[in-house]
Amino acid sequence: MKTRNYILCILMLLSVVVHAQILEKEVVFDLDKREAGTAAINGYPNDIVVDDVKKQFELVYVTKAKKKYLVKNRIVFDYDLNHLTTIKDEIDMSGTAEDGPSVEIAKSNPNFRGEHIVQTSLQLTTTLASTYKLEKTEVTMDYDWTSGQYNSKVKVLEEVKAKTLFGKVMYNPYTTHYNNPLTGDLIYVNGVIEKTFSTTGFKISRVTPDLEKTDVDMIEFSYYQKFFDGGFITNEEGLQDKILIFAAAGGKGVYKPKNNQSPNANEWTFVRLGPNGKIKGRASFQTKVNNWNILGAVLKDGSVYVYGPGETKGVNEEHQKLMAIIGTGKQDAFQILKVTGNKTDFVAGPTLDAMNAVASKPANQKKIIEYDGRKVEFRNFNFATNGDMFISAQDYSKDARTTMPLYKDFFMFHFGKDGSFKRLYGIESVKDKSGLAGAVDPNTDPRFYPDNGEVFQGKGGAMYWNIYGVNRVDKYVSSWTSGNYEYTQTTWIPRLTGAIAKFDVASGSIDEVKEFGDGEFTLYNIPAIGTPSIAIENGTKKIYIGNGGTKGRQIWLGKMDPSKL
């Protein structure tokens, strides 16, 4: 694989637009017009490198991508959005997969692991009879240079009876499993049923793609347990750890194992497993809710935060009555748990009434949006420098005609660093609500696409809520060849518009929600950083990245000083 680098003569045009009220400065940057037609149109920003010392940033923009040929422009700007230089990389992709990825490509996209990847893995699925089907699979991933993503194909190599590896096959509620992404190993957590038909232990096993089974660890309890899936967190090594929550079970509506019910109905247990299945942390806590609909978990400075809505009915009265499908009912509280190592720092569970009593809205919004305890998707978990927590969520409903989710308004839950509930903020969606949803094509209707956002802290501790709303959806078609077969893939890419609101955590007030951008250019989620913005000058200012313009050949940049809003 050969790479040519040279300094590109300044054949790009730079235009400036200033909107002092919101953006300190905007620039529109034209890509090299010598680039061939659709190659420039299908270009995409791939990465951003920020240098606070030199006060400049480098935007890595892929402008031409074919099967064996890649062109990147590394466009360098200073913090005033002045163009400094552009380095053009022409990368010959004609070498074989054994040549390995270009160092420059690897730098520009951390997700790039090579053009052609083949990995053997084990996949475990359940059957209608509540037993398990274990398949040895071969996953082939080919990198699509026009989208910057992988196209994957899964081939089943062999089907193995799960009973052969695990002994007596258990029912679904007693087990969970996940894969080690580096090795393809299957990590399997299996409830051990005793003669009393009660589960007081959970065995952790590891199975390699060669079907070699090893018992890794054991989660033991004194009393009968059920578990909730807590999802994954990204650990300190950049890999995923598994979070499990175990609930003392029994009582009304639940099977009662003889002489094996916990005397403490509300004592639950947090367990953290590493990618290899080993226990990395365990702590007990007093739950504030039943039927905890765990929506996520995050790791911050060595502590794990688990959060989601739940029901308060039955707490402190009887053992947990576990629903067959968690989260189908209406929750009336919101629980957050913090664990550090093997110690519970706090568990809090404010009710809906308590949260809605301190609800707040922007100054230019007519009514307060209350949280009803259901039908929300959670977006982000952000921290202030003082340890306060901000959890963002989006309301949605099911479209009667398509049964697809229609995304609506935003919520933000503000908790203090000790778990105390501070404020509920609600902002109306910026989506266009006119017309019948999906009347032409649901794939191109922005209302069927989730929005995103983030909370960040500016000068003097001021807090800001950045929302990235989908205002249009673009359709792309890409083709590639693998072996003797040709494939075509249609991709719908949601395009984002920006909005920002300043809020005062002391008073609970929110300033007016202000949109920025003129609609011609749309914000773009940079693959390497997962957001359309970067923070500069120690996080006190923001730069937003978008694209669009004539035939999609322009890059848009906007600089904001939130303290001047």
PABARO-743686 format. One record per residue (C-alpha): residue in three letters; x, y, z. Coordinates in steps of 0.1 Angstrom, whole numbers, plus 2048, in hexadecimal, padded with zeros to 3 digits. Example, Ala and Ser with C-alpha at 12.3 -4.5 7.8 and 13.67 -1.06 7.14 Angstrom:
BEGIN
ALA87B7D384E/SER8897F5847/
! end
This chain:
BEGIN
MET800800800/LYS8108207F4/THR80A844801/ARG8138657F0/ASN812885804/TYR8168A87F6/ILE80C8CB800/LEU7EC8D57ED/CYS7ED8F77DC/ILE7D290D7EA/LEU7B79057D0/MET79C9067E9/LEU7859247EF/LEU77E932811/SER75F946819/VAL75695583A/VAL73495C84A/VAL73096B86C/HIS711967883/ALA71C9798A2/GLN6FD96F8B6/ILE70594A8B7/LEU7249418A4/GLU7439568A7/LYS74D94D884/GLU744936867/VAL75892C849/VAL74F91982A/PHE76C90681A/ASP76A8F97F6/LEU77B8D87EF/ASP7938D67D2/LYS77D8D97B3/ARG7948C379F/GLU7878A67B2/ALA77089079D/GLY74A8947A0/THR73B87C7B7/ALA75B8747CA/ALA75A8977D9/ILE7358957DF/ASN73A8747F3/GLY757881806/TYR75588182C/PRO76888F84A/ASN77A87385B/ASP78D881878/ILE7988A088A/VAL7B98A689B/VAL7B98C38B5/ASP7D98D58C0/ASP7D28EE8DC/VAL7F78F78DE/LYS7F99028BA/LYS7D590E8BB/GLN7CC8FB89B/PHE7B98DC890/GLU7BC8C4873/LEU79D8B8861/VAL7A389784F/TYR78B896832/VAL78787981A/THR77F8877F8/LYS7838697E0/ALA77F8457E9/LYS7808277D2/LYS7888037D7/LYS7AE8077D1/TYR7B382D7D4/LEU7AD8467F0/VAL7B186C7F1/LYS7B287F812/ASN7B58A4819/ARG7C58AC83B/ILE7B88D083E/VAL7C88E5859/PHE7B7903869/ASP7C091A885/TYR7A79218A1/ASP79A94088E/LEU790928872/ASN7AB93685B/HIS7B891C842/LEU7DD915848/THR7E68F9830/THR7D88D9821/ILE7EC8B981D/LYS7DE8A1803/ASP7E387C807/GLU7DF8647EA/ILE7DF8407F6/ASP7E38237DF/MET7CC8077EB/SER7D77EE7D0/GLY7EB7D97E8/THR7DE7BA7F8/ALA7CE7B881B/GLU7EF7A9827/ASP8007CA821/GLY7EE7D883F/PRO7DC7F9844/SER7ED81A83D/VAL7FA82C85C/GLU7E984C850/ILE7C883B84C/ALA7CA82B86E/LYS7D184D87D/SER7B385D86C/ASN79A842877/PRO7A082E896/ASN78581688B/PHE79980C86C/ARG7A87E9873/GLY7B17E084F/GLU7A07DD82D/HIS7967B9831/ILE7907A8853/VAL786784859/GLN77F77A87D/THR77175988B/SER75975E8A8/LEU73E74C8BC/GLN71A7588BB/LEU70074D8D4/THR6DB7528CD/THR6BB7468DE/THR69F7308CF/LEU67A7328D4/ALA67D7148EB/SER693729903/THR6B27158FA/TYR6D27218E9/LYS6E171E8C7/LEU7077228C5/GLU71672A8A3/LYS73A72C899/THR73B749880/GLU75475A869/VAL74F77F867/THR75E791848/MET7617B6849/ASP76A7CB82A/TYR7727F082E/ASP75C807818/TRP772825810/THR754839804/SER742838826/GLY75F83283D/GLN74D81484C/TYR7507EE84B/ASN7387D8837/SER7357B784A/LYS72A794840/VAL725777858/LYS72975384D/VAL71E736864/LEU73A71C865/GLU72D70487E/GLU70F700895/VAL7176F18B8/LYS6FE6E58D1/ALA7006FC8EF/LYS6F96DF906/THR71A6CF8FB/LEU72D6EC909/PHE7186F8927/GLY7086D8934/LYS6E36DD93C/VAL6D66F9927/MET6C671493C/TYR6A872B935/ASN6AE74E928/PRO6A8762948/TYR6C5752959/THR6E075A940/THR6F277592C/HIS710774914/TYR72778A900/ASN7467888EA/ASN7697938EF/PRO76F7A98D0/LEU7947A28CF/THR79377C8D0/GLY7707738C5/ASP76C75F8E6/LEU74975B8F3/ILE744765917/TYR726753926/VAL71575A948/ASN70073C952/GLY6E9739970/VAL6F0719985/ILE6CF70998F/GLU6D16F59AF/LYS6BA6D99BB/THR6A26F39C9/PHE69F7029A6/SER6AD7239B3/THR6C97369A3/THR6E37419BD/GLY70273F9A6/PHE70C74B984/LYS72973A972/ILE73E74E959/SER74C73993D/ARG76274191F/VAL76072E8FE/THR77A7348E2/PRO7717328BD/ASP7827108BE/LEU7677068D8/GLU77F7038F5/LYS76B70A915/THR779718935/ASP767722955/VAL77474595D/ASP76275097D/MET74474C993/ILE72B7659A0/GLU71D7579C0/PHE7007619D6/SER6F07559F6/TYR6CC75A9E8/TYR6B87569C9/GLN6C07709AE/LYS6B477E98D/PHE6C9795977/PHE6C57B4962/ASP6DC7BB945/GLY6F07DB94C/GLY7007DD929/PHE7247E6923/ILE73D80192D/THR75D80A91B/ASN779803933/GLU79B813939/GLU7AB7FE91D/GLY791808904/LEU7807E6905/GLN75D7DE912/ASP7547D1934/LYS7337C193C/ILE71C7CE957/LEU7037B7969/ILE6E97C0984/PHE6DB7A3999/ALA6BA7A79AC/ALA6AF7939CB/ALA6907819BE/GLY6727709CC/GLY65177C9DB/LYS6307829CA/GLY62F77A9A5/VAL6517699A5/TYR65B7459AC/LYS6637409D0/PRO6817299D7/LYS67C7189F8/ASN68F728A14/ASN6A573B9FB/GLN69775E9FA/SER6AC77BA04/PRO6A178CA25/ASN6A97AEA14/ALA6927B29F6/ASN6A37D19E9/GLU6C77C59EA/TRP6D47C39C7/THR6F77BC9BA/PHE70D7CD9A0/VAL7277B898D/ARG7417C3973/LEU7517AA95C/GLY7707AF946/PRO7717A6921/ASN78078492B/GLY76477D944/LYS777783964/ILE765796980/LYS7737B9983/GLY75C7C899D/ARG73E7BE9B3/ALA7297D39CB/SER7077D09DC/PHE6EE7ED9DE/GLN6CB7F59EA/THR6B57FA9CB/LYS69C8169CA/VAL6878069AE/ASN6797E59A1/ASN67B7DB97C/TRP6997F0975/ASN69A7F8950/ILE6C07FD94E/LEU6C7814930/GLY6ED817933/ALA70D818947/VAL72B82F945/LEU74E82F954/LYS75D84F962/ASP77D852976/GLY77C82E981/SER75782F98C/VAL73A81E97A/TYR71882F977/VAL6F981A96E/TYR6D882C966/GLY6B582795A/PRO69082A964/GLY67D81297A/GLU65F80C990/THR65B8149B5/LYS63D7FF9BA/GLY6457E29D2/VAL6667F09DF/ASN6697EAA04/GLU64A7D5A04/GLU6547B39F4/HIS66E7A39DE/GLN6727B09BB/LYS6567A79A3/LEU6697A3982/MET6567A9962/ALA65B791945/ILE6657AE92E/ILE6787CA940/GLY66E7ED938/THR64C7E6928/GLY6397F7943/LYS63981B94F/GLN655823966/ASP65083D982/ALA67484398D/PHE697846980/GLN6B4834991/ILE6D983B98F/LEU6F482699F/LYS71982E9A4/VAL7328139AC/THR7588179B1/GLY76B7F69B2/ASN7587E09CB/LYS7467FD9DD/THR72580D9D7/ASP7288339D8/PHE70383B9D5/VAL6E28309C6/ALA6C784A9C0/GLY6A38459B2/PRO68F8669AF/THR66B8619A5/LEU65A870986/ASP64688899D/ALA6668949AD/MET67889998C/ASN65B8AB97A/ALA6568C2999/VAL6788D1990/ALA6748D196A/SER6818EE956/LYS67D8FB932/PRO68F91391B/ALA68493891C/ASN6769368F9/GLN6629168FE/LYS63D917905/LYS6398FA91D/ILE64D8E3934/ILE6528C0927/GLU64D8A6942/TYR65C884943/ASP641869944/GLY65784B94C/ARG65883992B/LYS66083A906/VAL68284C907/GLU6A48438F9/PHE6C284E90C/ARG6DD8628FA/ASN6FA86E90F/PHE70986E932/ASN71E88D939/PHE73089A958/ALA7378BD964/THR7598C5974/ASN7488C4997/GLY73C8A0991/ASP7188A8989/MET70889196F/PHE6F2899951/ILE6DF87D940/SER6CF88691E/ALA6B287390F/GLN6998768F2/ASP6748708F2/TYR66485B8D7/SER64484A8CD/LYS63C82E8B5/ASP62E838893/ALA60D82788E/ARG612821868/THR636816867/THR63A80B88C/MET65C81D88B/PRO6668348A7/LEU65F8598A2/TYR67886E8B5/LYS66C88D8C8/ASP6788A38E5/PHE6978A28FB/PHE69B89D921/MET6B98A2936/PHE6BB89495A/HIS6D38A8971/PHE6E189598F/GLY6F98A29A9/LYS71A8909AE/ASP70B87F9CD/GLY6ED8729B9/SER6D488D9C4/PHE6BC8979A9/LYS6BF8BC99F/ARG6AB8C4980/LEU6978B6962/TYR69C8CA942/GLY6868C6923/ILE68C8D4900/GLU6748D18E3/SER6818BF8C4/VAL68D8D58A7/LYS6808BC88D/ASP6668C6874/LYS6458B687F/SER6308BF860/GLY6228A5849/LEU61C88084D/ALA63A86E85B/GLY64B859841/ALA632861826/VAL64C85E80A/ASP667848819/PRO66D84383F/ASN69283F838/THR69486382E/ASP67D872848/PRO692883864/ARG67787B87E/PHE68085787D/TYR6A485E886/PRO6B18658A9/ASP6C28858B2/ASN6E08898C8/GLY6F18A28DE/GLU7098A98FA/VAL70D8BE919/PHE72D8D191E/GLN73B8EB936/GLY74990D92C/LYS75992A93C/GLY751931961/GLY74090F964/ALA72391894D/MET7118FA93F/TYR7058F691B/TRP6EF8DD90A/ASN6F88D68E6/ILE6DE8C48D1/TYR6E58B58AE/GLY6C48AF89D/VAL6BE89C87D/ASN6B08B5863/ARG6B38A0843/VAL6BE87D838/ASP6D587781A/LYS6D5857806/TYR6F58477F9/VAL6FB8277E5/SER71D8167E7/SER72A7F77D4/TRP7477DF7DB/THR7557BE7CF/SER75E7A17E5/GLY76B7817D4/ASN75477A7B6/TYR73778E7C3/GLU72D7B27C0/TYR7197C37DC/THR7057E37DD/GLN6FB7F47FE/THR6E4811803/THR6EB828820/TRP6D684382F/ILE6EB85D841/PRO6D9875859/ARG6E5899857/LEU6E68AF876/THR6DD8D287F/GLY6EA8E489F/ALA6D88F38BD/ILE6E68FF8DE/ALA6D890B8FF/LYS6E991891E/PHE6DB90D940/ASP6E2918963/VAL6E58FB97B/ALA6DF91199A/SER6BE91F990/GLY6B4904977/SER6AD91E95B/ILE6B4918936/ASP6BA93491E/GLU6AA9348FB/VAL6B39168E4/LYS6C79258C8/GLU6CC9138A6/PHE6EB919891/GLY6F391386D/ASP6DE91F84F/GLY6D18FC845/GLU6E78F9826/PHE7038E9839/THR6FD8CC851/LEU7128C186F/TYR7258A086A/ASN72D886885/ILE752880881/PRO75885A882/ALA77785C897/ILE7688728B3/GLY74286A8B0/THR73788F8B0/PRO7368AC898/SER7498C48AF/ILE76A8C88C0/ALA7738DC8E0/ILE7908F48DE/GLU7A290C8F6/ASN79F8F4914/GLY77A8ED90C/THR76E91190D/LYS7669148E8/LYS7578FC8CE/ILE75D8F78A9/TYR7428E5895/ILE7488D2874/GLY72F8CD858/ASN72D8C8833/GLY7158D0816/GLY7138ED7FE/THR7158EB7D8/LYS7158C67CF/GLY7218BD7F2/ARG7448CA7EB/GLN7478E2808/ILE7538DF82C/TRP7418F6846/LEU752900866/GLY742914882/LYS7539228A1/MET7409298C1/ASP74993A8E2/PRO72C92E8F8/SER734949912/LYS7289638F9/LEU7069548F3/
! end
